[in-house]
Amino acid sequence: MKIRRWWIVLLAAPALLTPAASARADAARTVASWSMDEPAGAVVMYDRSGNGLHGRIGREVGLGAGAYRFERLEPDTPPTRPQHLVAVADYDDLDPGDRDFMVSVRLRTTHKFGNVLQKGQATVSGGSYKLQIPGGRVQCWFRGSAGSVLVSAPRAINDGRWHVVKCLRTRDGVSLAIDGVKVAGRDGPTGKIDNRWPLSIGGKVDCDQVKVGCDYFAGDVDWVEINAIDHGW
């Protein structure tokens, strides 16, 4: 099954791939890597991959403890709080296109609400993707030209402990792993995803807390990494 095969490929470091690996696997690469260890007062989230996909840190994001802290905000209650977010400008590489594409996050929370990371929103042109945590259970959602696929973890992880979450979109479906174990997957094509929106961490960039909730995340995020495989289908 292709989801399982490419899950293994993407979890492996590209340098560890053997000569017997397929030509497509050789194209695996890191798109962005944000270690989120900037000191208090910093305004730039640096991309450690060397690709220069730096972000802007909102003034309300807590820094200085080796991770970013997002305080709890009341859901669907004005006013909006755009300084609660970290935003990375739209770069082509941050759009999955038709590639296998994985988003990895290390986080901890005791809350049960919010969008951890997303690019685009539910109805925007070009599709979208996001990692959210309703009810304390992680969900991965990818929406593209061929449809949308949502996968949900069977158990909540809002236990105040650190967890590594990986959302993988392949040509054939979406898989979710937590702490190195695959916990959910669903078949179904999503097609091309290519929007003109920034990538946001901590909630939505376009919302009013009345008709459109900002879905602000509450908790800590230690790092975020994005990996992709260019297929040339």
C-alpha positions in Angstrom: 0.0 0.0 0.0 1.5 3.3 -1.0 0.6 5.2 2.2 2.6 2.7 4.3 5.6 2.6 1.9 6.0 6.4 1.7 5.4 6.8 5.4 8.6 4.7 6.0 10.5 6.7 3.3 9.5 10.1 4.8 10.4 9.1 8.3 13.9 8.1 7.2 16.6 10.7 6.8 17.4 11.2 3.1 21.0 10.5 3.8 20.2 7.1 5.1 18.4 5.9 1.9 20.2 3.0 0.3 21.2 2.8 -3.4 18.3 0.3 -3.8 15.8 3.0 -2.9 13.6 4.2 -5.7 14.4 7.3 -7.7 11.4 9.0 -6.2 12.7 8.4 -2.7 16.0 10.1 -3.6 14.0 13.4 -4.0 13.0 13.5 -0.3 14.1 16.8 1.2 13.5 19.1 4.1 11.4 22.2 3.1 11.6 24.0 6.4 12.8 23.4 9.9 11.9 25.8 12.7 13.6 25.0 16.1 11.7 27.7 17.9 14.5 28.4 20.4 14.7 32.2 19.8 15.2 34.3 22.9 12.6 36.5 24.6 11.9 39.6 22.5 12.8 38.0 19.1 10.5 38.9 16.2 11.9 36.4 13.6 11.3 32.6 13.7 14.4 31.3 11.9 14.3 28.4 9.4 17.2 26.2 10.2 17.0 24.2 7.0 19.0 26.8 5.1 16.1 27.5 2.7 15.3 30.9 4.2 11.7 30.3 5.0 11.7 32.6 8.1 8.5 33.6 10.0 7.2 36.6 12.0 6.6 36.0 15.7 3.6 37.8 17.2 4.2 39.8 20.4 1.9 37.6 22.4 3.8 34.4 21.8 5.9 33.4 24.8 9.6 32.9 24.1 12.8 32.2 25.9 12.2 28.7 27.3 13.3 26.7 24.3 9.8 26.5 22.9 7.0 28.9 21.9 4.1 29.3 24.4 0.6 30.1 23.3 -1.7 31.2 26.2 -5.3 30.2 26.2 -7.8 32.5 24.6 -11.6 32.1 24.9 -13.0 30.4 21.7 -15.2 32.5 19.5 -15.0 35.6 21.7 -13.9 38.9 20.2 -11.6 40.7 19.8 -9.3 38.9 17.4 -5.6 38.5 18.6 -3.4 38.4 15.5 -0.3 38.8 17.8 -1.1 35.4 19.2 0.2 33.8 15.9 3.4 33.0 14.1 3.2 33.6 10.4 5.4 32.5 7.5 4.8 34.2 4.2 3.5 32.2 1.2 6.4 30.3 -0.4 5.8 27.8 -3.2 7.6 25.1 -1.2 5.1 25.3 1.6 2.4 24.2 -0.7 2.2 20.4 -1.2 1.3 20.7 -4.9 1.0 17.0 -5.9 3.9 15.8 -3.8 4.0 13.5 -0.8 4.2 16.0 2.0 4.7 15.6 5.7 4.2 18.1 8.6 5.9 17.3 11.9 5.3 19.1 15.2 6.5 18.5 18.8 3.9 20.0 21.2 2.4 19.7 24.6 -0.9 21.0 25.9 -3.5 20.5 28.6 -6.2 22.1 26.5 -8.6 20.7 24.0 -9.0 23.2 21.2 -7.3 25.0 18.5 -5.5 24.9 15.2 -1.8 24.2 15.8 -0.6 24.8 12.2 -2.3 25.6 8.9 -1.9 27.0 5.4 -5.1 28.3 3.9 -8.6 28.0 5.4 -11.6 25.8 4.7 -13.0 27.5 1.6 -10.0 29.3 0.0 -9.0 28.9 -3.5 -6.1 26.4 -4.1 -6.9 24.1 -1.2 -5.5 24.0 2.3 -4.0 21.8 5.1 -3.9 22.0 8.8 -3.1 20.2 12.1 -5.7 20.8 14.8 -6.5 19.3 18.2 -10.3 19.4 18.9 -11.2 17.6 22.2 -7.5 17.1 22.7 -7.3 14.6 19.8 -5.0 15.4 16.9 -6.5 15.7 13.5 -4.7 16.1 10.1 -6.7 17.6 7.3 -5.7 18.1 3.6 -8.0 19.6 1.0 -7.0 19.9 -2.7 -8.3 19.7 -6.2 -9.4 16.1 -5.9 -11.2 16.3 -2.6 -10.4 16.4 1.2 -9.3 13.8 3.7 -9.4 14.1 7.5 -7.8 11.7 9.9 -8.3 11.7 13.7 -6.3 10.2 16.5 -8.2 7.6 18.5 -7.0 9.1 21.8 -6.5 12.5 23.3 -2.9 13.8 24.0 -3.7 16.9 26.0 -2.0 15.3 29.1 0.7 18.0 29.5 3.4 15.8 28.1 5.5 16.4 25.0 4.4 14.5 21.9 5.7 14.3 18.3 2.9 14.5 15.8 3.4 13.7 12.1 0.8 14.2 9.4 1.6 12.6 6.0 -0.2 13.4 2.8 0.5 11.0 -0.1 -1.0 10.6 -3.6 -3.4 8.0 -2.1 -4.4 9.3 1.3 -3.4 10.7 4.7 -1.7 9.1 7.7 -1.1 10.3 11.3 1.6 9.1 13.6 2.1 10.1 17.3 5.4 9.5 19.1 6.6 7.2 16.3 3.5 5.0 16.0 1.0 5.3 13.2 -2.4 5.8 14.9 -4.7 6.6 12.0 -4.9 6.7 8.2 -7.5 7.1 5.5 -7.4 6.4 1.8 -8.5 9.0 -0.7 -6.8 11.4 -3.2 -6.7 15.1 -2.3 -5.0 16.3 -5.5 -3.0 19.5 -6.0 -2.8 21.9 -3.0 -1.4 25.3 -4.0 -2.8 28.4 -2.3 -1.5 32.0 -1.8 -1.9 32.1 2.0 0.7 32.4 4.7 1.5 29.4 6.9 0.2 30.2 10.4 1.1 28.6 13.8 -1.3 29.1 16.7 -4.6 29.8 14.9 -6.1 31.4 11.8 -5.0 34.6 10.1 -8.4 35.6 8.7 -11.2 35.5 11.3 -13.4 37.7 13.3 -14.3 35.5 16.3 -18.0 35.9 15.4 -18.8 34.4 12.0 -15.4 32.8 11.7 -13.6 31.6 14.8 -9.8 32.1 15.0 -9.4 28.7 16.7 -6.4 29.9 18.7 -4.2 27.1 20.0 -3.1 27.0 23.7 0.0 25.1 24.7 3.7 24.9 23.8 5.3 24.1 20.5 8.9 23.0 20.5 9.7 22.6 16.8 8.0 22.3 13.4 9.4 20.6 10.3 8.1 20.2 6.8 9.4 17.5 4.4 8.4 16.8 0.8 9.1 14.4 -2.1 9.0 15.7 -5.6 7.6 13.0 -7.9 7.3 14.5 -11.3 4.2 12.4 -12.1 
